[in-house]
Amino acid sequence: GLSKRDWLLTPQGDIAINNSGDFRLAAGITNLVQALAIKFGTQLGTSLLDPTFGLGFKVGTMNTDVHAKTLYNQIVALITNDPRFEGVSGLQVTLNGPSLGISLGVQLAGQRGVFPVGFVLPSSA
């Protein structure tokens, strides 16, 4: 119940289907990781329903154009605004050329412990 259930997406963002042509579903840990990937992979201002959703990082951005504190605040806000998550710990952001690495621990709502996850944007897939 905590993770919700949604369509499973491929790394390219398409709806995943099985060999019979049926939609696959994402639940549990898969759904939580997919939700974070969508949050981090969406560029700020591109959602018509919520212009404040996403990160202010654009592919090809120069290191000098990335404001660490702003990016940190955006990541924390994306996670804490989702009722499935309670908080963030150990957030590390690394800018290597055109890619942005995000490593962090998320605290799940009503659960003990920290769930470690990592992403590289843009995805190499």
C-alpha positions in Angstrom: 0.0 0.0 0.0 2.9 2.4 0.7 4.5 2.2 -2.8 1.3 2.5 -4.8 0.9 0.8 -8.2 1.5 2.2 -11.6 2.4 1.2 -15.1 6.0 -0.1 -15.4 8.1 2.1 -17.7 11.1 1.1 -19.8 14.4 3.0 -19.4 13.3 5.0 -22.5 10.0 6.0 -20.7 7.7 3.8 -22.8 5.0 1.6 -21.1 6.5 -1.9 -20.7 4.5 -4.8 -22.1 4.9 -8.5 -21.7 5.1 -11.2 -24.5 1.3 -11.2 -24.7 1.1 -7.5 -25.2 -0.3 -6.7 -21.8 0.8 -3.8 -19.7 3.2 -4.6 -16.9 2.8 -3.0 -13.5 5.3 -1.5 -11.1 4.7 -2.1 -7.4 6.8 -2.2 -4.2 10.4 -1.2 -4.5 10.2 -1.1 -8.3 7.5 1.5 -8.1 9.4 3.6 -5.5 12.6 3.6 -7.6 10.6 4.4 -10.8 8.9 7.4 -9.0 12.2 8.8 -8.0 13.6 8.3 -11.5 10.6 10.2 -12.9 11.1 13.0 -10.4 14.8 13.4 -11.1 14.5 12.9 -14.9 11.9 15.6 -15.4 13.2 19.0 -16.2 11.8 21.8 -14.1 9.0 23.7 -15.8 8.1 21.0 -18.4 5.0 19.6 -16.6 1.9 21.5 -17.6 0.0 20.3 -14.5 2.8 21.3 -12.0 5.4 23.7 -13.3 7.3 23.4 -10.0 7.9 19.6 -10.6 11.3 18.4 -11.6 14.9 19.4 -11.4 16.5 22.6 -12.7 19.3 20.6 -14.4 19.5 20.6 -18.2 21.7 18.2 -20.2 24.9 19.9 -21.2 24.8 22.5 -18.4 28.3 23.7 -17.4 29.5 23.1 -13.9 29.5 26.9 -13.2 25.8 27.1 -14.1 24.7 24.6 -11.5 23.8 26.0 -8.1 24.4 23.2 -5.6 22.1 24.6 -2.9 19.2 25.1 -5.3 19.6 21.6 -6.7 19.8 20.2 -3.2 16.6 22.0 -2.2 14.8 20.8 -5.3 15.8 17.2 -4.7 14.7 17.3 -1.0 11.4 19.0 -2.0 10.6 16.5 -4.7 11.0 13.6 -2.2 9.4 15.1 0.9 6.3 16.4 -1.1 5.6 12.7 -2.0 3.6 11.0 0.9 5.5 7.8 0.3 8.7 9.3 1.6 9.5 11.0 4.9 13.0 12.4 4.3 16.4 12.3 2.7 19.7 11.4 4.2 23.3 11.3 2.8 22.5 13.2 -0.4 25.5 13.4 -2.7 25.4 15.1 -6.1 28.2 14.7 -8.6 28.5 16.6 -11.9 30.7 14.7 -14.4 30.7 16.3 -17.8 27.1 16.2 -19.2 25.8 13.8 -16.6 24.6 14.4 -13.1 25.0 11.6 -10.5 22.6 11.5 -7.5 23.2 9.2 -4.6 21.0 9.3 -1.5 19.1 7.5 1.1 15.4 8.0 1.4 13.3 7.3 4.4 10.0 5.6 3.6 6.8 6.9 5.4 6.1 4.9 8.5 9.1 2.7 8.1 12.4 2.5 10.0 15.8 2.6 8.2 17.0 4.2 5.0 16.6 2.9 1.5 19.8 3.7 -0.6 19.3 4.6 -4.3 21.5 6.2 -7.0 20.8 7.7 -10.4 22.8 9.1 -13.3 21.1 11.8 -15.4 20.9 11.7 -18.3 20.5 7.9 -18.2 23.0 6.0 -20.3 20.2 3.8 -21.6 
